[in-house]
Amino acid sequence: MNGTRRWIAVLSLMGLATVAVSAIGTAEVSIQASPATVSGTYDVDTELVLPEIVTVGVSGGITGRYALGFSEGASGDFAARTLIGPGSVTMDYQIFDNAVDRLVLKDLVASPDASELITGTAIIGGTDVPFEVAVLQSQMVPPGLYQDSVTVLLYEGANGVDGLKETAPMGISVDVPAFVTLSLVTTGGAFDPALDTMTLDFGALAQGGQRDMEVLVRANVNFGVDVESANLGSLSNIDIGDPSTVPYQMTVDASPVDLSAGPVNVVSDVGPTPLGGNRYAVVFTIGSLGGASAGAYEDVLTVTVTAQ
């Protein structure tokens, strides 16, 4: 080609086209599930703790901020929530965030402090928010059903700043069974249901010798106390071949008790008693030894408390 050169240039054009797609939506929270009633059975010696869950749902987004609270109930006082039972008798209870922190949960109507609510972020599918209802122990009240009604309040936004979103009613129902228990203690001793036996040792028997004790009864109903003597009010020689007996006198709160005819009612009283129980003083006094032979003597008494 007569020395003619041809240059071929190849120009590659490359580029990356991007399309930005964005969507702006507003996530809304809602009460997906909430207990209609929280219920349990009460034992005076134990705090009744009822764990529950409110499920917070989300729509229109992936996550949503919320704050969850509870109204004060019929008492009108967050610090002193009460259940109402027979005869308008009340029991104290509380709604806490959890068993460790025990934050009393309120609402933003009366308390504008979000630290007194449960706050968090809910996700699609629902987020379980635990809380607990606790009925305080040691409340001596008549048997029956004790109830209150509160409102579950769900607020939207961080710390509930976007306002109240939804509410749900929640009932609280606690059954208090009737009970009677007794304790046999030394004079001045404290009530202990495990103390249901006692031995009084007179040592060497002598006429006029005395021993004392107390019967304590804890009950939330009216009750009676009966006593029965195996030997009908006498100490018997433990030698079954020896018929010797030594009489004694029993008194309850200074009133003589005749044990010679079998079981006898020694107390009829009303409940509820104090937590420490009603206290009844019992004294045993040895009578004449007469011609009782030497030896060991004993009697066994059965003390029974019955609801009336």
Secondary structure as UniProt FT lines:
FT   TURN            2..3
FT   STRAND          28..33
FT   STRAND          37..41
FT   TURN            44..45
FT   STRAND          48..59
FT   STRAND          63..70
FT   TURN            74..75
FT   HELIX           78..80
FT   STRAND          82..84
FT   HELIX           86..88
FT   STRAND          90..96
FT   TURN            99..101
FT   TURN            108..110
FT   HELIX           114..116
FT   STRAND          118..123
FT   TURN            124..125
FT   STRAND          127..135
FT   STRAND          144..156
FT   HELIX           158..160
FT   TURN            161..162
FT   STRAND          164..176
FT   STRAND          180..185
FT   TURN            187..188
FT   TURN            193..194
FT   TURN            207..208
FT   STRAND          210..219
FT   STRAND          223..229
FT   TURN            230..231
FT   STRAND          234..237
FT   TURN            240..241
FT   STRAND          245..252
FT   TURN            253..254
FT   STRAND          255..257
FT   TURN            260..261
FT   STRAND          264..269
FT   TURN            275..276
FT   STRAND          278..286
FT   TURN            290..291
FT   STRAND          297..298
FT   STRAND          301..307
//
